[in-house]
Amino acid sequence: MKKLIIVGGGHAHVEVLRQFALEKPRAVEITLVSPDRHTPYSGMLPGLVAGHYTFEQSHIDLQPLAAWAGARLILQQAGALDAARRVVTLADGSELGYDILSIDVGSVPLAQDVPGVADHAIPVKPVRGFLAAWAQLQAQVRAGAVRGIAVVGGGAAGVEMLLAMQYRLAQLNPPLVPAFALVTDTPQVLPQHARGVRSVLERRLAQCGVTVHRALRVSRVMADALIGRTTDGQEQRVAADAVLWVTGAAPPAWLADSGLALNDKKFININNNLQSSSNDSVFAAGDCATIAGANYPKSGVYAVRQGPVLAHNLRCALAGGSALLDYTPQKKALALISTGERHAIASWGAIAFHGDWVWRWKDHIDRAFMAKYRGA
Ligand SMILES: Cc1cc2nc3c(=O)[nH]c(=O)nc-3n(C[C@H](O)[C@H](O)[C@H](O)COP(=O)(O)OP(=O)(O)OC[C@H]3O[C@@H](n4cnc5c(N)ncnc54)[C@H](O)[C@@H]3O)c2cc1C
């Protein structure tokens, strides 16, 4: 009996589990390790915050999915990996040996070592921690205790989260409406998107009364403000009783001591077969891994597309075969960016368009995606 350990219930792994449920690999003992029974679907996270979706609608329940795939689910975090010994150590210190290991544990927000972030900011990931802090923040806003909220990160995720939070808080009719600020160290918001997308979102932020601080790098976070430094070295203070940290993707710290080959940013180095470039028995997908030489963003759509290739390659490696499939990242991906209310902007290379119908289109795509993992 071969042992397969699947670490993390990320976007690629849910597809692996679904494919294994549809056709079970023979003579394989499968173990799924995840700290959470419910894994969030990032596309619906802003909608959950805005109040358009419930927790259940925006999360995949790993328990029935694992059972359907014939996998044992261990509700723990993997804390360490010794790739040379082929052993994963869980948070409680117990060890699991494997023949084949697959890692899809996502990423964490960048630059959390900025002074004060650990004490005063709310990182958007892990999502479980963010949702607990968001519930607390809503209660504080209801009590009229929050004057200002700053979101750090001017990418699509930061802008979507800001607009979703603002929309939701307005529904609560608080005695004091918090002022919102968006802080980004880039000269403009959404630098990776076309001008048309940026101008629609800039207009929306202005309509919503959001103060946008561009080219401001946060150097300190305090209980009631953050301090940033402009490109010419000036210090600027932004008042905020709550700071949401939605910076780019950084790798989970525990990968550093795994013995796996990592790239310069400490993500797992993989080849086009989604296999570790240093250890044949290890596969990795999603945000935590990067294909050497390929240039594609850390985004859920890539993790989703890796799922079927990963499922095939794990099956093949377990059977001792060598007919692994190549994964080629798509050159550009459609991004559907929601703006708080049931309205969204589509961004496809240089093309941009928006409307309520774009939100309904996104809603349809997202619900269809989730339905695939409720087949158990
Ligand atoms: C607000 C927001 C909105 C976004 N919207 C979009 C969008 O619309 N479209 C898009 O393409 N991308 C979007 N993204 C980006 C997207 O979230 C990531 O690119 C995507 O989640 C990566 O998928 P993944 O499979 O690598 O990891 P994840 O989806 O993050 O899943 C990782 C899983 O691993 C688990 N895990 C973590 N550490 C461990 C451990 N040590 N042991 C075991 N399990 C572990 C986690 O609990 C989690 O369930 C958004 C991001 C944010 C923050």
PDBQT file of the ligand as one rigid body, heavy atoms in Angstrom, charges set to zero:
ROOT
HETATM    1  C1  LIG A 401      -9.494  38.915  -0.798  1.00  0.00    +0.000 C 
HETATM    2  C2  LIG A 401      -8.907  38.060  -1.863  1.00  0.00    +0.000 A 
HETATM    3  C3  LIG A 401      -9.631  37.849  -3.031  1.00  0.00    +0.000 A 
HETATM    4  C4  LIG A 401      -9.097  37.076  -4.048  1.00  0.00    +0.000 A 
HETATM    5  N1  LIG A 401      -9.851  36.895  -5.155  1.00  0.00    +0.000 NA
HETATM    6  C5  LIG A 401      -9.361  36.140  -6.133  1.00  0.00    +0.000 A 
HETATM    7  C6  LIG A 401     -10.145  35.912  -7.306  1.00  0.00    +0.000 A 
HETATM    8  O1  LIG A 401     -11.254  36.430  -7.452  1.00  0.00    +0.000 OA
HETATM    9  N2  LIG A 401      -9.616  35.120  -8.266  1.00  0.00    +0.000 N 
HETATM   10  C7  LIG A 401      -8.388  34.559  -8.135  1.00  0.00    +0.000 A 
HETATM   11  O2  LIG A 401      -7.968  33.854  -9.039  1.00  0.00    +0.000 OA
HETATM   12  N3  LIG A 401      -7.625  34.749  -7.048  1.00  0.00    +0.000 NA
HETATM   13  C8  LIG A 401      -8.080  35.521  -6.042  1.00  0.00    +0.000 A 
HETATM   14  N4  LIG A 401      -7.316  35.725  -4.934  1.00  0.00    +0.000 N 
HETATM   15  C9  LIG A 401      -6.007  35.045  -4.816  1.00  0.00    +0.000 C 
HETATM   16  C10 LIG A 401      -6.257  33.651  -4.242  1.00  0.00    +0.000 C 
HETATM   17  O3  LIG A 401      -6.728  33.762  -2.918  1.00  0.00    +0.000 OA
HETATM   18  C11 LIG A 401      -5.034  32.759  -4.190  1.00  0.00    +0.000 C 
HETATM   19  O4  LIG A 401      -4.250  32.900  -5.327  1.00  0.00    +0.000 OA
HETATM   20  C12 LIG A 401      -5.526  31.321  -4.072  1.00  0.00    +0.000 C 
HETATM   21  O5  LIG A 401      -6.274  31.163  -2.891  1.00  0.00    +0.000 OA
HETATM   22  C13 LIG A 401      -4.372  30.369  -4.083  1.00  0.00    +0.000 C 
HETATM   23  O6  LIG A 401      -4.875  29.077  -3.982  1.00  0.00    +0.000 OA
HETATM   24  P1  LIG A 401      -4.052  27.957  -3.277  1.00  0.00    +0.000 P 
HETATM   25  O7  LIG A 401      -4.670  26.681  -3.651  1.00  0.00    +0.000 OA
HETATM   26  O8  LIG A 401      -2.614  28.138  -3.541  1.00  0.00    +0.000 OA
HETATM   27  O9  LIG A 401      -4.190  28.216  -1.710  1.00  0.00    +0.000 OA
HETATM   28  P2  LIG A 401      -5.421  28.546  -0.769  1.00  0.00    +0.000 P 
HETATM   29  O10 LIG A 401      -6.669  28.695  -1.503  1.00  0.00    +0.000 OA
HETATM   30  O11 LIG A 401      -4.972  29.663   0.103  1.00  0.00    +0.000 OA
HETATM   31  O12 LIG A 401      -5.558  27.241   0.099  1.00  0.00    +0.000 OA
HETATM   32  C14 LIG A 401      -4.548  26.806   0.963  1.00  0.00    +0.000 C 
HETATM   33  C15 LIG A 401      -5.133  25.865   1.979  1.00  0.00    +0.000 C 
HETATM   34  O13 LIG A 401      -4.064  25.289   2.704  1.00  0.00    +0.000 OA
HETATM   35  C16 LIG A 401      -4.347  25.313   4.077  1.00  0.00    +0.000 C 
HETATM   36  N5  LIG A 401      -3.071  25.402   4.797  1.00  0.00    +0.000 N 
HETATM   37  C17 LIG A 401      -2.312  26.491   4.970  1.00  0.00    +0.000 A 
HETATM   38  N6  LIG A 401      -1.217  26.169   5.696  1.00  0.00    +0.000 NA
HETATM   39  C18 LIG A 401      -1.301  24.850   5.969  1.00  0.00    +0.000 A 
HETATM   40  C19 LIG A 401      -0.479  23.938   6.668  1.00  0.00    +0.000 A 
HETATM   41  N7  LIG A 401       0.668  24.330   7.258  1.00  0.00    +0.000 N 
HETATM   42  N8  LIG A 401      -0.880  22.653   6.771  1.00  0.00    +0.000 NA
HETATM   43  C20 LIG A 401      -2.029  22.245   6.179  1.00  0.00    +0.000 A 
HETATM   44  N9  LIG A 401      -2.847  23.066   5.501  1.00  0.00    +0.000 NA
HETATM   45  C21 LIG A 401      -2.480  24.349   5.388  1.00  0.00    +0.000 A 
HETATM   46  C22 LIG A 401      -5.235  26.537   4.282  1.00  0.00    +0.000 C 
HETATM   47  O14 LIG A 401      -6.021  26.388   5.444  1.00  0.00    +0.000 OA
HETATM   48  C23 LIG A 401      -6.052  26.541   2.991  1.00  0.00    +0.000 C 
HETATM   49  O15 LIG A 401      -7.212  25.781   3.151  1.00  0.00    +0.000 OA
HETATM   50  C24 LIG A 401      -7.817  36.503  -3.892  1.00  0.00    +0.000 A 
HETATM   51  C25 LIG A 401      -7.095  36.698  -2.729  1.00  0.00    +0.000 A 
HETATM   52  C26 LIG A 401      -7.626  37.479  -1.721  1.00  0.00    +0.000 A 
HETATM   53  C27 LIG A 401      -6.831  37.700  -0.465  1.00  0.00    +0.000 C 
ENDROOT
TORSDOF 0
